[in-house]
Amino acid sequence: MTSQFKTFLLLGLLSSIIIILGGMAGGRAGIMIAFGIAIAMNVGSYWYSDKIVLSTYRARELAPQDAPALHAMVEELATNAGIPKPKVCIVPEEAPNAFATGRDPEHAVVAVTEGLLRLLTPEEVRGVLAHEIAHVRNRDILIQTIAGVMASAIVSIANFMQFSAIFGGQRSDGNGSNPIAILFMAILAPVAASIIQMAVSRSREYLADDTGAMISNDPLALAGALGKLASYSQQIPMQKGNAATAEMFIVAPLFGGGMKNMFSTHPPIEERIQRLQVMAGYRR
């Protein structure tokens, strides 16, 4: 299944959820409004989803003179991967993590948090960058970014619908929607969006680990980084963003002030580490 086909399939599934929510909330008029929103989001997500995500996490682009070692790593790994050098951004977060975004390799960005740079050794940072550049090479970044933006919209719409169903007043008399049905769908929609994201993301994370280990020629550095990130990222919550964008990160982040994801978009860290150790011929 090609990356382009997956993108269209993902857009279709997430758009369907938005249209169903619109129909539940407003009947035919709601469907038309939701259809218009879905079309606008599809177009906007393709061209602007990376900018939305970077803005959400207050990511700041780093010039080569600001972080020469980081830029040198990115340039080397991008050359190994056979892609243009991505832009490099820093995210002002203590939670150690990283992600890549952009609609294609020519417009890609690799972002790391301040906490990640403080926690990891240079070799481990290089392993993380290799993983993110692998996402760029494998053309995962458009799928992940669009999924994050549209899932965030679904969660926001669902939250509004839950509020409306609980505090909106009387039951339908036949001319409107049943508040109980609206409430049920508002609860179910974010779960469905999470399942769709999980189905897309898990296999891509394994592939990015494999590709990242290949282009860095250092599987154990990435394995060591994953172990540290998994431990610390589940102790230090992200101060910005939301759980709908969790699939973009190298390890599932913890978001403060909200509920944890019911479904993890990432495969188990232990399995990822074991796969990398096998690649390196490591034996306990």
C-alpha positions as CSV (number, residue, x, y, z in Angstrom):
1,M,0.0,0.0,0.0
2,T,1.6,3.3,-1.1
3,S,2.1,6.3,1.2
4,Q,-0.2,8.4,-1.1
5,F,-3.0,5.8,-0.9
6,K,-2.7,5.7,2.8
7,T,-2.9,9.5,3.0
8,F,-6.1,9.5,0.9
9,L,-7.6,6.6,3.0
10,L,-6.8,8.4,6.2
11,L,-8.3,11.7,5.0
12,G,-11.4,9.8,3.9
13,L,-11.9,8.1,7.3
14,L,-11.3,11.1,9.4
15,S,-13.4,13.3,7.1
16,S,-16.2,10.7,7.5
17,I,-16.1,11.0,11.3
18,I,-16.4,14.8,11.0
19,I,-19.4,14.5,8.6
20,I,-21.1,12.0,10.9
21,L,-20.6,14.3,13.9
22,G,-22.2,17.1,11.8
23,G,-25.1,15.0,10.9
24,M,-25.7,13.9,14.5
25,A,-25.6,17.5,15.7
26,G,-27.5,19.3,12.9
27,G,-29.2,16.8,10.6
28,R,-28.9,17.7,6.8
29,A,-27.7,21.2,7.6
30,G,-25.1,19.8,9.9
31,I,-23.9,17.3,7.3
32,M,-23.5,20.2,4.7
33,I,-21.6,22.3,7.2
34,A,-19.4,19.4,8.3
35,F,-18.7,18.5,4.7
36,G,-17.5,22.0,4.0
37,I,-15.4,21.9,7.2
38,A,-13.9,18.5,6.1
39,I,-13.0,19.8,2.6
40,A,-11.4,22.9,4.1
41,M,-9.5,20.8,6.6
42,N,-8.3,18.4,3.9
43,V,-6.9,21.3,1.8
44,G,-5.6,23.2,4.8
45,S,-4.0,20.1,6.4
46,Y,-2.0,19.3,3.2
47,W,-0.6,22.8,2.9
48,Y,-0.5,24.1,6.5
49,S,-0.6,21.2,8.9
50,D,3.1,21.3,9.6
51,K,2.9,25.0,10.4
52,I,0.0,24.4,12.7
53,V,1.8,21.6,14.6
54,L,5.0,23.7,14.9
55,S,3.0,26.7,16.1
56,T,1.2,24.5,18.6
57,Y,4.4,23.4,20.2
58,R,6.1,26.8,19.9
59,A,8.9,25.3,17.8
60,R,11.6,27.7,16.8
61,E,13.9,27.2,13.8
62,L,17.6,26.9,14.7
63,A,20.2,28.4,12.4
64,P,23.4,26.4,11.8
65,Q,25.4,28.8,14.0
66,D,22.9,28.3,16.8
67,A,23.5,24.5,17.0
68,P,26.3,23.5,14.7
69,A,26.7,20.0,16.1
70,L,22.9,19.3,15.7
71,H,22.9,20.6,12.1
72,A,26.0,18.6,11.3
73,M,24.2,15.4,12.5
74,V,21.1,16.2,10.5
75,E,23.1,17.0,7.3
76,E,25.1,13.7,7.6
77,L,22.0,11.6,8.2
78,A,20.0,13.2,5.5
79,T,22.8,12.6,3.0
80,N,22.9,8.9,4.2
81,A,19.1,8.7,3.6
82,G,19.4,10.4,0.2
83,I,17.0,13.3,1.0
84,P,17.4,17.1,1.2
85,K,18.5,18.3,4.6
86,P,15.4,19.1,6.7
87,K,15.1,22.3,8.7
88,V,16.0,21.9,12.4
89,C,13.7,23.3,15.2
90,I,13.8,23.4,19.0
91,V,10.7,23.0,21.1
92,P,10.8,24.7,24.5
93,E,9.7,21.7,26.5
94,E,11.3,19.8,29.4
95,A,9.6,16.6,28.3
96,P,12.3,14.8,26.2
97,N,10.9,13.9,22.8
98,A,11.2,14.6,19.1
99,F,9.1,14.6,15.9
100,A,9.3,15.3,12.2
101,T,6.7,17.2,10.0
102,G,6.2,18.6,6.5
103,R,4.3,17.6,3.4
104,D,7.3,16.0,1.6
105,P,11.1,15.6,2.0
106,E,11.7,19.0,0.3
107,H,9.6,20.7,3.0
108,A,10.5,18.6,6.0
109,V,11.3,19.8,9.6
110,V,12.9,17.8,12.4
111,A,12.1,19.1,15.9
112,V,13.6,18.1,19.2
113,T,12.7,19.3,22.7
114,E,15.1,21.1,25.0
115,G,14.7,18.3,27.5
116,L,15.8,15.7,24.9
117,L,19.1,17.6,24.3
118,R,19.8,17.7,28.0
119,L,19.0,14.1,28.7
120,L,20.7,12.2,25.8
121,T,24.3,11.7,24.9
122,P,25.4,13.0,21.4
123,E,25.3,9.4,20.1
124,E,21.7,9.0,21.3
125,V,20.6,12.3,19.9
126,R,22.0,11.2,16.6
127,G,20.0,8.0,16.9
128,V,16.8,9.9,17.5
129,L,17.5,12.2,14.5
130,A,18.1,9.2,12.4
131,H,14.6,7.9,13.4
132,E,13.0,11.2,12.5
133,I,14.8,11.5,9.2
134,A,13.7,7.9,8.4
135,H,10.1,9.1,8.8
136,V,10.9,11.8,6.2
137,R,12.6,9.4,3.8
138,N,9.7,6.9,4.2
139,R,7.2,9.8,3.6
140,D,5.4,9.2,6.8
141,I,5.4,12.8,7.9
142,L,2.4,14.0,5.8
143,I,0.3,11.1,7.1
144,Q,1.2,11.7,10.7
145,T,0.8,15.4,10.6
146,I,-2.6,15.4,8.9
147,A,-3.8,12.7,11.2
148,G,-2.7,14.7,14.2
149,V,-4.4,17.9,13.0
150,M,-7.7,16.3,11.9
151,A,-7.9,14.2,15.0
152,S,-7.4,17.3,17.1
153,A,-10.4,18.9,15.3
154,I,-12.5,15.8,15.9
155,V,-11.7,15.9,19.6
156,S,-12.6,19.6,19.8
157,I,-15.9,19.0,17.9
158,A,-16.7,16.0,20.1
159,N,-16.0,18.0,23.3
160,F,-18.4,20.7,22.1
161,M,-21.0,18.1,21.2
162,Q,-20.7,16.5,24.7
163,F,-21.2,19.9,26.3
164,S,-24.2,20.6,24.1
165,A,-25.8,17.3,24.7
166,I,-25.5,17.6,28.5
167,F,-26.4,21.2,28.8
168,G,-28.4,21.8,25.6
169,G,-31.8,21.2,27.0
170,Q,-34.7,19.0,25.9
171,R,-34.8,15.8,23.9
172,S,-35.6,15.9,20.2
173,D,-39.2,16.0,19.2
174,G,-38.4,14.5,15.8
175,N,-37.1,17.7,14.1
176,G,-33.7,17.4,15.7
177,S,-31.2,14.9,17.0
178,N,-31.4,12.9,20.2
179,P,-29.1,14.3,22.8
180,I,-28.3,10.8,24.1
181,A,-27.3,9.7,20.6
182,I,-25.2,12.9,20.2
183,L,-23.5,12.2,23.5
184,F,-22.8,8.6,22.5
185,M,-21.3,9.6,19.2
186,A,-19.3,12.5,20.7
187,I,-17.7,9.9,23.0
188,L,-17.2,7.3,20.3
189,A,-15.7,9.7,17.6
190,P,-12.4,10.4,19.4
191,V,-12.0,6.7,20.1
192,A,-12.5,5.9,16.4
193,A,-10.0,8.6,15.4
194,S,-7.5,7.1,17.9
195,I,-8.0,3.6,16.4
196,I,-7.4,4.9,12.9
197,Q,-4.2,6.7,14.0
198,M,-3.0,3.6,15.8
199,A,-3.5,1.5,12.7
200,V,-1.4,3.9,10.6
201,S,1.2,4.7,13.2
202,R,2.4,1.5,14.7
203,S,3.9,-0.2,11.7
204,R,5.5,3.1,10.6
205,E,7.3,3.4,13.9
206,Y,8.9,-0.1,13.5
207,L,9.9,0.8,9.9
208,A,11.4,4.2,11.1
209,D,13.4,2.4,13.8
210,D,14.8,0.0,11.2
211,T,15.5,2.7,8.6
212,G,17.0,5.0,11.2
213,A,19.3,2.2,12.5
214,M,20.4,1.6,8.9
215,I,21.2,5.2,8.0
216,S,23.0,5.9,11.3
217,N,24.7,2.5,11.4
218,D,24.2,2.5,15.1
219,P,21.1,0.6,16.3
220,L,22.2,0.5,19.9
221,A,22.4,4.3,20.1
222,L,18.7,4.5,19.1
223,A,17.8,1.7,21.5
224,G,19.5,3.5,24.4
225,A,17.7,6.7,23.5
226,L,14.3,5.0,23.4
227,G,14.9,3.5,26.8
228,K,15.6,6.9,28.4
229,L,12.9,8.7,26.5
230,A,10.2,6.1,27.4
231,S,11.1,6.5,31.1
232,Y,11.4,10.3,31.3
233,S,8.6,11.2,28.9
234,Q,6.1,9.4,31.0
235,Q,7.2,11.4,34.1
236,I,7.4,14.8,32.6
237,P,4.2,16.0,30.8
238,M,4.2,18.2,27.7
239,Q,3.0,21.7,28.6
240,K,1.6,22.4,25.1
241,G,-0.3,20.3,22.5
242,N,-2.7,17.5,23.0
243,A,-3.0,13.7,22.9
244,A,-4.3,13.8,19.3
245,T,-0.8,14.6,18.1
246,A,0.9,11.9,20.1
247,E,1.6,9.7,17.1
248,M,4.0,12.3,15.7
249,F,6.5,11.9,18.5
250,I,9.3,9.2,18.7
251,V,7.8,8.0,22.0
252,A,4.2,8.5,23.3
253,P,4.3,11.7,25.3
254,L,2.4,12.4,28.5
255,F,0.1,15.4,28.3
256,G,-0.7,17.3,31.4
257,G,-4.2,18.5,32.3
258,G,-6.1,15.8,30.4
259,M,-6.9,12.1,30.1
260,K,-4.4,9.7,28.7
261,N,-5.0,8.1,25.3
262,M,-7.2,5.0,25.5
263,F,-5.2,3.5,22.6
264,S,-1.4,3.9,22.2
265,T,-0.3,5.0,18.8
266,H,3.1,3.5,19.4
267,P,4.3,-0.1,19.6
268,P,5.7,-1.2,23.0
269,I,9.1,0.3,23.6
270,E,10.5,-3.0,24.9
271,E,9.8,-4.6,21.5
272,R,11.3,-1.7,19.6
273,I,14.5,-1.9,21.7
274,Q,14.7,-5.7,21.3
275,R,14.4,-5.4,17.5
276,L,17.2,-2.8,17.4
277,Q,19.4,-5.0,19.6
278,V,18.9,-7.9,17.3
279,M,19.9,-5.7,14.4
280,A,23.1,-4.9,16.2
281,G,23.8,-8.5,17.0
282,Y,23.5,-7.7,20.7
283,R,23.3,-10.5,23.2
284,R,22.5,-10.2,26.9
